[in-house]
Amino acid sequence: MPDLILPDSNIYIGALRAGNDPFPALAAAIERDDAELVTCGMVVMEVCRGLRDPKLLERFRERFRVMLFLPSTSQVWERATHLAWALDRQGRTLPAPDLLIAACALHAGAKVYTHDAHFREIPGLHVINSL
């Protein structure tokens, strides 16, 4: 079974800010490594909410639709809530969207591809910063 890779919102947003379409580079990397790209609702929302051009928004939505979608089930929400509670008790307050993305990845056994240091604080989460 191929590795599941969940790119965080900042991967897409960073590529767009640099004037690049993130999808071709992601597709090339996963083909080379025999991996599969996945996404979740929080990533889709964070990326799409910032797109100003309706045509670009539709193109991104189409590309997200063909990716394996990790659902935010009650078990995922429960895991995110537990992560928030446990990390808060250690004095490490992480953004709720990051905790939900991490919980989706943990539930599916996916690696998170991100440049956000918050994810490295989440126990058991496999974080990668390049493909």
N, CA, C and O of each residue as an XYZ file, in Angstrom:
524
protein
N       0.853     -1.190      0.000
C       0.000      0.000      0.000
C       0.888      1.238      0.000
O       1.851      1.312      0.763
N       0.565      2.218     -0.860
C       1.396      3.428     -0.911
C       1.229      4.277      0.358
O       0.210      4.208      1.046
N       2.254      5.072      0.639
C       2.157      6.029      1.742
C       1.085      7.059      1.427
O       0.940      7.493      0.284
N       0.341      7.441      2.446
C      -0.633      8.516      2.304
C       0.042      9.811      2.750
O       0.625      9.873      3.832
N      -0.039     10.836      1.915
C       0.570     12.133      2.203
C      -0.530     13.181      2.223
O      -1.250     13.365      1.241
N      -0.651     13.865      3.355
C      -1.636     14.938      3.517
C      -0.900     16.279      3.512
O      -0.348     16.681      4.536
N      -0.884     16.979      2.365
C      -0.263     18.300      2.361
C      -1.102     19.284      3.181
O      -2.320     19.370      3.023
N      -0.431     20.011      4.044
C      -1.093     21.036      4.849
C      -1.430     22.236      3.959
O      -0.880     22.391      2.868
N      -2.315     23.053      4.429
C      -2.739     24.252      3.701
C      -1.559     25.110      3.283
O      -1.555     25.676      2.190
N      -0.546     25.211      4.157
C       0.560     26.119      3.845
C       1.365     25.676      2.627
O       2.060     26.497      2.028
N       1.291     24.422      2.250
C       1.968     23.954      1.041
C       1.302     24.557     -0.190
O       1.980     25.061     -1.086
N      -0.009     24.505     -0.230
C      -0.748     25.077     -1.354
C      -0.632     26.595     -1.379
O      -0.379     27.190     -2.426
N      -0.816     27.207     -0.232
C      -0.791     28.668     -0.138
C       0.596     29.209     -0.476
O       0.714     30.216     -1.175
N       1.642     28.552      0.011
C       3.005     28.977     -0.295
C       3.300     28.905     -1.785
O       3.929     29.806     -2.340
N       2.849     27.839     -2.433
C       3.060     27.705     -3.879
C       2.341     28.811     -4.634
O       2.893     29.405     -5.560
N       1.113     29.081     -4.236
C       0.356     30.147     -4.899
C       1.027     31.503     -4.723
O       1.109     32.282     -5.673
N       1.500     31.785     -3.534
C       2.180     33.069     -3.283
C       3.447     33.201     -4.115
O       3.850     34.311     -4.463
N       4.079     32.071     -4.435
C       5.282     32.079     -5.270
C       4.933     32.080     -6.764
O       5.819     32.074     -7.618
N       3.633     32.089     -7.062
C       3.196     32.108     -8.458
C       3.178     30.747     -9.121
O       3.211     30.651    -10.348
N       3.127     29.687     -8.319
C       3.152     28.329     -8.850
C       1.837     27.600     -8.597
O       1.127     27.868     -7.628
N       1.540     26.677     -9.495
C       0.423     25.767     -9.301
C       0.974     24.593     -8.492
O       1.870     23.902     -8.976
N       0.475     24.342     -7.285
C       1.062     23.299     -6.449
C       0.782     21.873     -6.920
O       1.540     20.962     -6.589
N      -0.270     21.663     -7.671
C      -0.687     20.306     -7.996
C       0.279     19.533     -8.894
O       0.523     18.359     -8.619
N       0.844     20.126     -9.955
C       1.792     19.348    -10.769
C       3.021     18.882     -9.980
O       3.462     17.744    -10.137
N       3.563     19.740     -9.150
C       4.743     19.349     -8.357
C       4.382     18.252     -7.362
O       5.151     17.310     -7.173
N       3.228     18.367     -6.732
C       2.791     17.325     -5.795
C       2.580     16.003     -6.523
O       2.991     14.949     -6.038
N       1.941     16.063     -7.681
C       1.670     14.846     -8.443
C       2.970     14.161     -8.867
O       3.084     12.938     -8.786
N       3.939     14.941     -9.315
C       5.221     14.363     -9.732
C       5.926     13.699     -8.551
O       6.494     12.616     -8.691
N       5.888     14.341     -7.403
C       6.563     13.803     -6.218
C       5.918     12.503     -5.751
O       6.626     11.567     -5.381
N       4.603     12.427     -5.762
C       3.971     11.203     -5.266
C       4.124     10.058     -6.249
O       4.200      8.900     -5.838
N       4.171     10.360     -7.544
C       4.413      9.294     -8.529
C       5.805      8.716     -8.342
O       5.998      7.502     -8.407
N       6.771      9.590     -8.109
C       8.158      9.159     -7.925
C       8.297      8.291     -6.680
O       9.052      7.319     -6.678
N       7.567      8.641     -5.621
C       7.692      7.939     -4.339
C       6.616      6.890     -4.107
O       6.541      6.321     -3.019
N       5.773      6.619     -5.117
C       4.678      5.670     -4.975
C       3.842      5.978     -3.733
O       3.622      5.122     -2.875
N       3.391      7.213     -3.669
C       2.557      7.659     -2.556
C       1.215      8.128     -3.118
O       1.031      8.230     -4.330
N       0.300      8.405     -2.219
C      -1.015      8.903     -2.629
C      -1.327     10.172     -1.848
O      -1.200     10.209     -0.624
N      -1.740     11.217     -2.575
C      -2.141     12.451     -1.921
C      -3.533     12.297     -1.339
O      -4.427     11.727     -1.964
N      -3.697     12.809     -0.148
C      -5.002     12.841      0.494
C      -5.252     14.261      0.985
O      -4.332     15.074      1.073
N      -6.484     14.539      1.295
C      -6.825     15.840      1.868
C      -7.928     15.656      2.890
O      -8.450     14.557      3.075
N      -8.272     16.746      3.548
C      -9.378     16.729      4.510
C     -10.120     18.053      4.403
O      -9.631     19.001      3.788
N     -11.276     18.113      4.990
C     -12.117     19.293      4.890
C     -11.461     20.566      5.373
O     -11.656     21.624      4.775
N     -10.686     20.488      6.445
C     -10.052     21.693      6.983
C      -9.028     22.254      6.008
O      -8.947     23.471      5.838
N      -8.248     21.397      5.366
C      -7.270     21.875      4.380
C      -7.995     22.515      3.203
O      -7.628     23.602      2.758
N      -9.026     21.839      2.700
C      -9.784     22.381      1.571
C     -10.351     23.756      1.926
O     -10.258     24.691      1.131
N     -10.931     23.876      3.103
C     -11.517     25.154      3.494
C     -10.456     26.235      3.648
O     -10.637     27.351      3.161
N      -9.342     25.917      4.323
C      -8.301     26.924      4.528
C      -7.720     27.411      3.207
O      -7.448     28.601      3.049
N      -7.527     26.496      2.258
C      -6.962     26.885      0.971
C      -7.991     27.658      0.142
O      -7.699     28.743     -0.359
N      -9.172     27.108      0.004
C     -10.179     27.703     -0.880
C     -10.696     29.057     -0.395
O     -11.049     29.909     -1.210
N     -10.742     29.259      0.892
C     -11.276     30.539      1.385
C     -10.417     31.721      0.974
O     -10.917     32.844      0.902
N      -9.149     31.502      0.703
C      -8.251     32.592      0.334
C      -8.150     32.846     -1.158
O      -7.502     33.804     -1.578
N      -8.780     32.005     -1.967
C      -8.695     32.175     -3.412
C      -9.680     33.243     -3.865
O     -10.882     33.126     -3.628
N      -9.184     34.262     -4.503
C     -10.045     35.382     -4.905
C     -10.692     35.179     -6.272
O     -11.814     35.630     -6.505
N      -9.990     34.509     -7.167
C     -10.473     34.302     -8.526
C     -11.416     33.094     -8.562
O     -11.006     31.983     -8.226
N     -12.680     33.303     -8.968
C     -13.634     32.179     -9.007
C     -13.179     31.022     -9.904
O     -13.470     29.865     -9.601
N     -12.474     31.312    -11.000
C     -11.990     30.241    -11.875
C     -10.904     29.423    -11.178
O     -10.873     28.199    -11.299
N     -10.023     30.094    -10.456
C      -8.988     29.393     -9.698
C      -9.623     28.568     -8.582
O      -9.201     27.440     -8.325
N     -10.625     29.121     -7.927
C     -11.344     28.397     -6.887
C     -11.943     27.107     -7.455
O     -11.808     26.042     -6.852
N     -12.589     27.200     -8.587
C     -13.206     26.004     -9.183
C     -12.152     24.979     -9.588
O     -12.358     23.776     -9.422
N     -11.027     25.448    -10.119
C      -9.953     24.525    -10.499
C      -9.413     23.785     -9.277
O      -9.172     22.579     -9.334
N      -9.222     24.514     -8.161
C      -8.751     23.876     -6.932
C      -9.791     22.901     -6.396
O      -9.448     21.800     -5.965
N     -11.047     23.297     -6.420
C     -12.093     22.412     -5.922
C     -12.148     21.121     -6.747
O     -12.338     20.037     -6.194
N     -11.982     21.239     -8.065
C     -11.967     20.045     -8.921
C     -10.801     19.135     -8.557
O     -10.957     17.915     -8.499
N      -9.664     19.709     -8.319
C      -8.489     18.895     -7.986
C      -8.634     18.254     -6.614
O      -8.241     17.102     -6.424
N      -9.189     18.981     -5.662
C      -9.414     18.388     -4.344
C     -10.434     17.249     -4.419
O     -10.325     16.266     -3.686
N     -11.434     17.383     -5.313
C     -12.471     16.356     -5.424
C     -11.937     14.995     -5.869
O     -12.518     13.965     -5.527
N     -10.851     14.978     -6.618
C     -10.325     13.698     -7.100
C      -9.322     13.076     -6.128
O      -8.855     11.958     -6.346
N      -8.995     13.792     -5.068
C      -8.079     13.254     -4.065
C      -8.863     12.408     -3.067
O     -10.054     12.623     -2.846
N      -8.172     11.450     -2.476
C      -8.773     10.684     -1.393
C      -9.083     11.656     -0.262
O      -8.212     12.414      0.164
N     -10.314     11.636      0.223
C     -10.772     12.576      1.243
C     -10.830     11.878      2.597
O     -11.524     10.874      2.758
N     -10.097     12.414      3.563
C     -10.133     11.879      4.920
C     -11.282     12.551      5.669
O     -11.243     13.761      5.891
N     -12.290     11.798      6.055
C     -13.452     12.405      6.703
C     -13.165     12.837      8.133
O     -12.309     12.276      8.816
N     -13.892     13.833      8.556
C     -13.809     14.316      9.943
C     -14.940     13.660     10.736
O     -15.970     14.275     11.009
N     -14.723     12.420     11.088
C     -15.735     11.664     11.824
C     -15.755     12.090     13.288
O     -14.915     12.876     13.727
N     -16.707     11.573     14.027
C     -16.747     11.880     15.460
C     -15.493     11.355     16.153
O     -15.035     11.945     17.131
N     -14.937     10.256     15.658
C     -13.689      9.726     16.235
C     -12.525     10.678     15.988
O     -11.670     10.858     16.855
N     -12.493     11.287     14.805
C     -11.432     12.247     14.486
C     -11.574     13.482     15.372
O     -10.585     13.985     15.904
N     -12.801     13.967     15.529
C     -13.028     15.125     16.400
C     -12.653     14.805     17.846
O     -12.087     15.642     18.548
N     -12.970     13.604     18.276
C     -12.622     13.193     19.633
C     -11.102     13.172     19.807
O     -10.580     13.609     20.833
N     -10.410     12.667     18.806
C      -8.949     12.631     18.880
C      -8.368     14.046     18.887
O      -7.439     14.328     19.644
N      -8.904     14.932     18.058
C      -8.435     16.322     18.023
C      -8.677     16.993     19.374
O      -7.830     17.735     19.869
N      -9.830     16.726     19.956
C     -10.161     17.302     21.268
C      -9.201     16.788     22.338
O      -8.738     17.556     23.181
N      -8.905     15.495     22.304
C      -7.968     14.926     23.272
C      -6.570     15.521     23.079
O      -5.894     15.845     24.055
N      -6.140     15.664     21.827
C      -4.838     16.281     21.565
C      -4.786     17.697     22.121
O      -3.811     18.082     22.767
N      -5.838     18.471     21.870
C      -5.892     19.852     22.368
C      -5.797     19.873     23.887
O      -5.031     20.646     24.461
N      -6.572     19.027     24.522
C      -6.594     18.987     25.985
C      -5.221     18.604     26.531
O      -4.699     19.267     27.427
N      -4.632     17.525     25.985
C      -3.351     17.035     26.490
C      -2.224     18.050     26.246
O      -1.403     18.287     27.133
N      -2.183     18.638     25.067
C      -1.132     19.618     24.775
C      -1.306     20.891     25.593
O      -0.326     21.483     26.046
N      -2.547     21.309     25.780
C      -2.801     22.485     26.624
C      -2.263     22.275     28.035
O      -1.708     23.195     28.635
N      -2.430     21.056     28.566
C      -1.955     20.760     29.923
C      -0.437     20.812     30.016
O       0.123     20.964     31.102
N       0.224     20.686     28.869
C       1.684     20.770     28.818
C       2.157     22.192     28.494
O       3.352     22.439     28.330
N       1.195     23.122     28.406
C       1.536     24.510     28.095
C       1.775     24.761     26.615
O       2.364     25.776     26.244
N       1.326     23.850     25.773
C       1.504     24.003     24.325
C       0.134     24.130     23.672
O      -0.561     23.137     23.458
N      -0.239     25.357     23.362
C      -1.544     25.627     22.766
C      -1.384     25.747     21.258
O      -0.778     26.696     20.760
N      -1.928     24.783     20.545
C      -1.843     24.763     19.084
C      -3.170     25.202     18.484
O      -4.220     25.039     19.105
N      -3.124     25.764     17.269
C      -4.369     26.173     16.608
C      -5.289     24.970     16.374
O      -4.835     23.894     15.987
N      -6.565     25.167     16.612
C      -7.544     24.096     16.435
C      -7.532     23.519     15.018
O      -7.635     22.301     14.877
N      -7.411     24.337     13.953
C      -7.368     23.733     12.621
C      -6.195     22.760     12.453
O      -6.343     21.718     11.815
N      -5.043     23.091     13.018
C      -3.887     22.192     12.927
C      -4.149     20.883     13.666
O      -3.748     19.814     13.206
N      -4.815     20.968     14.797
C      -5.132     19.767     15.568
C      -6.109     18.871     14.816
O      -5.992     17.646     14.860
N      -7.060     19.470     14.135
C      -8.016     18.679     13.359
C      -7.330     18.016     12.166
O      -7.581     16.845     11.882
N      -6.472     18.748     11.472
C      -5.717     18.168     10.356
C      -4.857     17.013     10.859
O      -4.808     15.952     10.237
N      -4.184     17.222     11.980
C      -3.346     16.170     12.555
C      -4.175     14.953     12.938
O      -3.761     13.819     12.695
N      -5.336     15.175     13.533
C      -6.192     14.055     13.932
C      -6.660     13.267     12.713
O      -6.730     12.039     12.763
N      -6.978     13.950     11.628
C      -7.355     13.259     10.384
C      -6.198     12.394      9.897
O      -6.396     11.240      9.517
N      -5.002     12.949      9.910
C      -3.827     12.210      9.445
C      -3.533     11.018     10.351
O      -3.267      9.918      9.866
N      -3.579     11.231     11.649
C      -3.323     10.141     12.592
C      -4.328      9.011     12.412
O      -3.960      7.837     12.418
N      -5.584      9.368     12.254
C      -6.653      8.373     12.107
C      -6.433      7.512     10.853
O      -6.721      6.316     10.855
N      -5.919      8.134      9.785
C      -5.734      7.420      8.514
C      -4.331      6.839      8.357
O      -4.066      6.099      7.410
N      -3.443      7.169      9.276
C      -2.062      6.714      9.143
C      -1.298      7.466      8.066
O      -0.378      6.925      7.452
N      -1.682      8.716      7.840
C      -1.048      9.540      6.801
C       0.077     10.391      7.386
O       0.084     10.726      8.570
N       1.010     10.722      6.527
C       2.065     11.674      6.880
C       1.562     13.072      6.532
O       0.842     13.245      5.549
N       1.934     14.064      7.328
C       1.567     15.447      7.027
C       2.776     16.147      6.422
O       3.852     16.190      7.019
N       2.580     16.692      5.229
C       3.603     17.467      4.538
C       3.321     18.929      4.844
O       2.305     19.475      4.413
N       4.222     19.564      5.591
C       3.974     20.925      6.058
C       5.277     21.653      6.346
O       6.330     21.040      6.518
N       5.179     22.974      6.393
C       6.283     23.820      6.842
C       5.926     24.484      8.168
O       6.634     25.381      8.626
N       4.845     24.052      8.777
C       4.339     24.608     10.039
C       4.911     23.799     11.208
O       4.650     22.602     11.330
N       5.679     24.453     12.051
C       6.342     23.781     13.176
C       5.356     23.233     14.205
O       5.710     22.328     14.961
N       4.135     23.753     14.254
C       3.146     23.253     15.221
C       2.960     21.746     15.124
O       2.807     21.067     16.139
N       2.972     21.229     13.905
C       2.698     19.813     13.704
C       3.753     18.918     14.346
O       3.461     17.779     14.709
N       4.962     19.417     14.486
C       6.040     18.620     15.097
C       5.809     18.415     16.592
O       6.456     17.562     17.200
N       4.915     19.169     17.187
C       4.617     19.039     18.613
C       3.558     17.977     18.906
O       3.260     17.706     20.069
N       2.995     17.381     17.870
C       1.893     16.439     18.042
C       2.449     15.019     18.137
O       3.034     14.508     17.182
N       2.262     14.390     19.292
C       2.818     13.049     19.499
C       2.279     12.033     18.487
O       1.080     11.978     18.216
N       3.194     11.236     17.940
C       2.823     10.163     17.045
C       2.586     10.567     15.609
O       2.402      9.703     14.752
N       2.586     11.854     15.322
C       2.319     12.323     13.959
C       3.605     12.288     13.148
O       4.636     12.802     13.584
N       3.544     11.682     11.966
C       4.700     11.638     11.073
C       4.630     12.891     10.200
O       3.729     13.038      9.374
N       5.602     13.793     10.397
C       5.641     15.070      9.684
C       6.822     15.059      8.724
O       7.927     14.654      9.082
N       6.570     15.513      7.497
C       7.645     15.668      6.524
C       7.639     17.110      6.016
O       6.582     17.735      5.921
N       8.821     17.635      5.693
C       8.862     19.010      5.201
C       9.320     19.112      3.754
O       9.527     20.208      3.232
N       9.478     17.952      3.107
C       9.752     17.949      1.670
C       9.294     16.608      1.096
O       9.126     15.622      1.813
N       9.101     16.609     -0.217
C       8.707     15.370     -0.894
C       9.850     14.899     -1.769
O       9.735     13.869     -2.434
